[in-house]
Amino acid sequence: MNTLEEGKKLIRQGQWVLEHELRLALEEGNFNLTVRRAQEVVELVLKGGLRMLGADYPKVHDVASAFCEQVRQKSETAGELLEQIRAISLWLSQARAPSFYFEREYGEGRVPFKKLHQMPGSGLNPGGGSLCS
């Protein structure tokens, strides 16, 4: 399997998690699981993007810096979008462990979750577009 195929496979896995597990967790009000699945989706998609760009990805949860660096090497037009991607990935990677161990409860009324939920392109906002469109 070449890097393009590997990247597409990772992105398809992220899309599956989004369409099945994340959406169900959100619909059922399981916000801590929603945070964990959202982090997983972002991680899979960014790692897939890195592979499609021919780059290896670090074996960590937040790979946004590596992704942004690779994209900047190939394009000068995506600066603001890359900063949004970096911010989302950082927030999710920092929220992942407290969410997993219930050290912090997330919910519709909680500001951090609401901010992410309403962020255009987050995939959690029904009216929002895709970050990559």
WOCOR-V353123 format. One line per field, one symbol per residue. phi: phi as a letter, one per 40 degrees, with the letter a starting at -180 (. if undefined). psi: psi as a letter, one per 30 degrees, with the letter a starting at -180 (. if undefined). Layout:
# WOCOR-V353123
phi: ???
psi: ???
This chain:
# WOCOR-V353123
phi: .ccccccccccccccccccbccccccccgccccdcccccccccccccccccccgbcbccbcbbccccccccccbabcbdcccccccccccdccccdcccccfcacbadccddccccdccdgcgbbdcccccbc
psi: kleeeeeeeeeeeeeeeefdeeeeeeeggieeeeeeeeeeeeeeeeeeeeeffgllklhlejgeeeeeeeeeffkgfgeeeeeeeeeeeeeeeffeeeeeghfkkklefkeeeeeeefkkgfffjfflakfg.
